[in-house]
């Protein structure tokens, strides 16, 4: 199977960038009249300057496509940071080893305490996050965490340093269903200038992480770019190409996209390219029109008013009440579940500090259902049993796939 790094080496990015520069209003209108973007060329037209005047019809089309494939639902999840220890030097990241921050690695009991606080808020989907350090996987720490949390959380995703497929196998078997990895920037020269030490320097190897995770059995694959490191349109084109490739070769998994924008963090890095709010909305709509089945995640990096406004546009998953510091939830206000003090060991500063219940209310107010649980391992167990002719699935039983509004 051809990996994306091979496809990427042959991708003529300048050709698609030229399309964004040369696209006309008529070009954009033709794509919208078709009702979908059938190619990277079409996607390039939708993120062009010429498409900015079509933002409203693009958003309406994005909304229709999203509701057609996902209904009026919003998946809720929370990040849980295990550790901020890291061996990489990444100029833009608060966890970078050159930053003078308190380094914290939670014990498994401490992780469970944090997870209990999230569970009490209604969450049944977790994203486990850690800085890149080999000891997390070499000593079975992450596996033990997953096994402990899987009893309470049906959906567990990981965001940690890339591994080979063999390293992911035990994590899948422990109960993890999703792997998230950001390329950060698809511009190789920029990537190399920002990652100056540590294993993260391996640009192409990181690019193939999602496919290695798929080989290991993950059923959800998340990719993204950190907007603010390079020209946003070029990053978007590469992300769209990556999405297209994964949909072709990892067709048994759901592909989801994250579009984080730079936020203040430890260190003195200043973002290179600012992605403005109207371009952000244009990008979300263009991705939905190009990748109708892909999940699109919106994090607490974005401010409350913008997040609420983007709910109907094409978003399918939102975090809420987030902390980006290991152990941070233990210091939250018990009534409002919001930070009570600065968190010096955080990866970045969040912008939406509303408690999960308030975010869920905003989602409901927009006419959407907040989904706290949309997956249960028993569903896969039944499917595996049916495939093995061991026992049939009881289709009359309550469907554990989606629990809307229930906690």
C-alpha positions in Angstrom: 0.0 0.0 0.0 1.4 3.4 -1.0 1.9 5.7 2.0 0.9 9.3 2.0 4.5 10.4 2.3 5.1 8.9 -1.1 2.0 10.6 -2.5 3.0 13.9 -0.9 6.5 13.9 -2.5 4.7 13.8 -5.9 2.1 16.4 -5.0 2.5 19.6 -7.0 1.4 22.0 -4.3 2.3 25.1 -6.4 -0.1 24.0 -9.1 -3.0 24.0 -6.6 -1.9 27.2 -5.0 -2.0 28.8 -8.4 -5.6 27.7 -8.8 -6.5 29.5 -5.6 -4.9 32.7 -7.0 -6.5 32.4 -10.4 -10.0 31.1 -9.5 -12.9 33.3 -10.6 -16.4 33.8 -9.3 -17.7 31.6 -12.1 -15.3 28.8 -11.1 -16.6 28.9 -7.5 -20.2 29.0 -8.6 -19.8 25.9 -10.8 -18.5 23.9 -7.8 -21.4 25.1 -5.6 -23.9 24.3 -8.4 -22.5 20.7 -8.4 -23.2 20.4 -4.7 -19.8 19.0 -3.9 -16.1 19.4 -4.6 -15.1 16.4 -6.8 -11.4 17.1 -6.8 -8.5 18.9 -5.2 -8.9 21.5 -8.0 -12.4 22.1 -6.9 -11.3 22.4 -3.3 -8.7 24.9 -4.2 -11.4 27.1 -5.8 -13.4 27.0 -2.6 -10.6 28.3 -0.5 -9.6 31.0 -3.0 -10.0 34.7 -2.5 -12.7 34.6 -5.2 -14.7 32.3 -2.9 -14.8 34.7 0.0 -17.8 36.5 -1.5 -19.6 33.1 -1.6 -19.2 32.4 2.1 -22.9 32.4 2.9 -23.9 29.9 0.2 -20.9 27.8 1.0 -22.0 27.7 4.6 -25.5 26.8 3.7 -24.3 23.9 1.5 -21.9 22.8 4.2 -24.7 22.7 6.7 -27.0 20.6 4.4 -24.2 18.1 3.7 -23.3 17.8 7.4 -27.0 17.2 8.5 -27.4 14.7 5.7 -24.5 12.5 6.9 -24.4 13.3 10.7 -27.8 14.6 11.6 -28.2 17.5 14.0 -25.8 16.0 16.6 -22.6 17.2 18.2 -20.1 14.7 19.7 -18.8 15.9 23.1 -15.3 14.9 24.4 -12.7 16.1 26.8 -8.9 16.0 26.6 -7.1 14.4 29.6 -3.4 15.2 29.8 -1.3 12.4 31.2 2.1 14.2 31.1 3.9 17.3 29.8 7.3 15.7 29.8 8.7 15.8 26.2 12.1 15.1 24.5 11.3 17.3 21.5 12.2 20.9 20.9 9.3 22.5 19.0 9.5 26.2 19.0 5.8 26.8 19.2 4.8 24.3 21.8 4.4 24.9 25.6 5.7 21.4 26.3 8.9 21.8 24.3 11.8 20.6 26.4 13.6 24.0 26.3 10.7 25.7 28.1 11.0 26.2 31.9 7.7 24.8 33.1 6.8 22.4 35.9 7.0 18.9 34.5 4.3 16.6 35.6 3.5 12.9 34.9 0.3 11.6 36.5 0.2 8.3 38.3 -2.5 5.9 37.1 -4.5 6.6 40.2 -4.2 10.4 39.5 -5.4 9.8 36.0 -8.4 7.9 37.2 -9.2 10.8 39.6 -9.1 13.3 36.7 -11.2 11.0 34.6 -13.8 10.7 37.4 -14.2 14.4 37.5 -14.8 14.4 33.7 -17.2 11.5 34.0 -19.2 13.4 36.6 -19.6 16.2 34.1 -21.1 13.8 31.6 -18.2 12.8 29.4 -18.0 9.3 28.0 -15.4 10.1 25.3 -11.8 11.0 26.3 -8.7 12.1 24.4 -5.6 11.1 26.2 -2.7 13.5 25.5 1.0 13.4 26.5 4.2 15.0 25.4 6.5 12.8 23.3 8.5 10.6 25.7 9.5 7.0 25.1 8.9 5.9 28.7 5.1 6.2 28.3 4.9 3.2 26.0 8.0 1.3 26.9 6.9 0.5 30.4 3.2 -0.2 29.7 2.0 3.0 31.3 -0.4 4.0 28.6 -1.8 0.5 28.3 -2.5 0.4 32.0 -4.2 3.8 31.8 -6.4 2.7 29.0 -7.4 -0.5 30.7 -8.3 1.4 33.9 -10.4 4.0 32.0 -12.0 1.7 29.5 -14.3 0.5 32.3 -16.0 3.9 32.4 -15.3 5.4 29.0 -16.4 3.5 25.9 -14.5 5.8 23.6 -10.8 6.6 24.2 -8.6 8.4 21.8 -4.8 8.9 21.9 -2.6 11.9 21.0 1.0 11.0 21.8 4.3 10.5 20.0 4.0 8.4 16.8 4.8 4.7 17.0 5.3 1.8 14.6 2.2 -0.4 14.0 3.5 -3.0 16.5 3.6 -0.4 19.2 0.0 0.6 18.6 -1.3 -3.0 18.7 -1.3 -3.3 22.6 -3.0 0.1 22.9 -5.9 -1.0 20.6 -6.2 -4.3 22.5 -6.3 -2.4 25.8 -9.5 -0.6 24.6 -8.4 2.4 22.6 -10.4 3.1 19.4 -8.9 6.3 18.0 -5.5 7.9 17.2 -5.0 11.6 16.6 -1.8 13.0 15.0 -1.2 16.5 13.7 1.3 17.1 11.0 1.6 20.6 12.5 2.7 22.0 9.1 2.9 20.3 5.7 5.6 22.8 4.5 8.8 20.8 4.9 11.2 23.7 5.3 9.0 25.4 7.9 8.6 22.0 9.7 12.4 21.5 9.9 12.9 25.1 11.2 10.4 24.6 14.0 11.4 21.1 15.1 15.1 21.4 15.9 15.7 18.4 18.2 14.0 15.1 19.1 12.2 12.3 17.1 9.6 14.7 15.9 12.2 16.0 13.4 11.2 13.0 11.1 8.8 14.9 8.8 7.8 12.1 6.4 7.7 9.4 9.1 5.2 11.4 11.1 3.1 11.9 8.0 2.4 8.2 7.8 1.4 7.7 11.4 -2.3 7.5 10.7 -1.8 4.6 8.2 0.4 2.7 10.7 -2.4 3.2 13.3 -4.9 1.9 10.8 -2.8 -1.2 10.3 -2.9 -1.8 14.0 -6.7 -1.7 14.1 -7.7 1.8 15.1 -11.3 2.5 13.9 -11.0 6.4 14.0 -8.1 8.4 12.6 -7.7 12.1 13.2 -5.3 14.4 11.3 -4.8 18.1 11.2 -2.5 21.1 10.8 -1.7 23.8 13.3 -2.8 27.0 11.6 -0.4 29.9 12.2 2.8 28.2 11.2 2.6 28.7 7.4 0.3 29.9 4.6 -3.2 28.7 5.5 -4.3 27.9 2.0 -1.2 25.8 1.3 -1.7 23.9 4.6 -5.4 23.4 3.7 -4.6 21.9 0.3 -2.2 19.4 1.8 -4.6 18.5 4.5 -7.3 17.9 1.9 -4.9 15.7 -0.1 -4.1 13.8 3.1 -7.8 13.3 3.8 -8.4 12.1 0.3 -5.6 9.6 0.5 -6.8 8.2 3.9 -10.3 7.8 2.6 -9.0 5.7 -0.2 -6.6 3.4 1.7 -8.1 3.4 5.2 -11.6 3.0 4.2 -12.7 0.9 7.2 -11.9 3.8 9.6 -13.6 7.1 10.0 -11.3 10.0 9.2 -11.7 13.2 11.3 -10.1 16.6 10.8 -8.9 19.2 13.4 -8.1 22.7 12.5 -6.4 24.2 15.6 -5.3 27.8 15.5 -2.3 29.1 17.4 -2.8 30.1 21.0 -0.5 31.7 23.6 1.9 29.2 25.2 5.1 29.0 27.1 8.0 30.4 25.1 8.3 33.4 22.8 7.1 32.0 19.5 4.9 34.3 17.4 2.7 32.8 14.8 3.8 33.3 11.2 0.5 33.3 9.4 -2.8 34.4 11.1 -5.9 32.6 10.0 -8.7 35.1 10.3 -12.2 34.2 11.5 -13.9 34.5 8.1 -11.1 32.4 6.4 -11.6 29.9 9.2 -15.3 29.6 8.4 -14.4 29.4 4.7 -12.0 26.6 5.4 -14.5 24.6 7.4 -17.2 24.9 4.7 -14.7 24.0 2.0 -13.5 20.9 3.8 -17.1 19.7 4.4 -18.0 20.2 0.7 -14.9 18.3 -0.3 -15.0 15.5 2.4 -18.7 15.0 3.3 -18.1 12.0 5.5 -15.2 13.3 7.6 -15.7 14.4 11.1 -14.6 18.0 11.9 -13.5 18.9 15.4 -13.6 22.3 17.1 -11.6 22.7 20.3 -11.6 25.2 23.2 -8.8 27.1 21.4 -11.6 29.1 19.9 -13.6 31.8 21.8 -17.2 31.0 22.9 -19.0 33.3 20.5 -17.2 31.9 17.5 -17.7 28.3 18.6 -21.4 28.9 19.0 -21.6 30.4 15.6 -19.8 27.6 14.0 -22.0 24.8 15.4 -24.4 24.6 12.4 -21.6 25.1 9.8 -20.1 21.7 9.6 -18.6 20.8 13.0 -19.4 17.3 14.3 -17.3 17.2 17.5 -16.5 19.7 20.2 -14.4 19.6 23.4 -15.6 21.5 26.5 -14.4 22.5 29.9 -10.8 21.6 28.9 -7.6 21.8 30.7 -4.2 21.3 28.9 -2.2 20.7 32.0 -1.7 17.2 33.6 -3.8 17.2 36.8 -5.5 20.4 35.8 -9.1 19.3 36.4 -8.3 18.6 40.1 -7.9 22.4 40.5 -11.1 23.3 38.8 -13.9 25.0 40.7 -16.3 22.2 41.8 -19.4 24.2 41.0 -18.6 25.6 37.6 -15.9 23.2 36.5 -13.7 26.0 35.3 -10.0 26.8 36.1 -9.5 28.6 39.4 -5.9 29.7 38.7 -3.3 29.8 36.1 -1.9 26.5 35.0 1.9 26.9 34.4 2.3 23.4 33.1 -0.3 23.8 30.3 0.4 23.1 26.6 -1.4 26.3 25.6 -4.1 28.6 26.9 -7.7 27.8 26.1 -10.1 30.5 24.9 -13.5 28.9 25.8 -13.5 28.4 29.6 -17.2 27.6 29.9 -18.2 24.5 31.8 -19.4 21.5 29.7 -23.0 22.0 30.8 -23.0 25.5 29.4 -21.5 24.4 26.1 -24.1 21.6 25.9 -26.8 24.2 26.4 -25.4 26.3 23.6 -25.5 23.3 21.3 -29.1 22.5 22.2 -30.0 26.2 21.7 -28.7 25.9 18.2 -31.0 23.0 17.5 -28.5 20.2 17.9 -28.2 17.3 20.3 -25.1 17.1 22.4 -23.9 13.4 22.2 -22.0 12.3 25.3 -21.7 8.7 24.1 -21.7 7.4 20.6 -19.8 4.2 20.8 -19.8 1.0 22.8 -17.4 -1.9 22.6 -20.3 -4.3 22.8 -21.4 -3.2 19.3 -18.0 -4.3 17.9 -18.1 -7.5 19.9 -21.5 -8.4 18.4 -20.2 -7.6 15.0 -17.1 -9.8 15.5 -19.3 -12.6 16.8 -21.6 -12.4 13.8 -18.7 -12.5 11.5 -17.3 -15.6 13.3 -20.8 -17.2 13.3 -20.7 -17.5 17.0 -24.0 -15.7 17.8 -26.4 -13.3 16.1 -26.7 -9.6 16.9 -30.0 -8.9 18.7 -31.3 -6.0 16.6 -34.3 -5.6 19.0 -32.0 -4.7 21.9 -31.3 -1.1 22.7 -28.8 0.3 20.3 -25.6 1.3 22.3 -24.2 3.2 19.4 -25.5 6.6 20.3 -26.9 8.1 23.5 -28.2 11.6 22.8 -28.4 14.0 25.6 -28.0 11.3 28.2 -25.1 11.3 30.7 
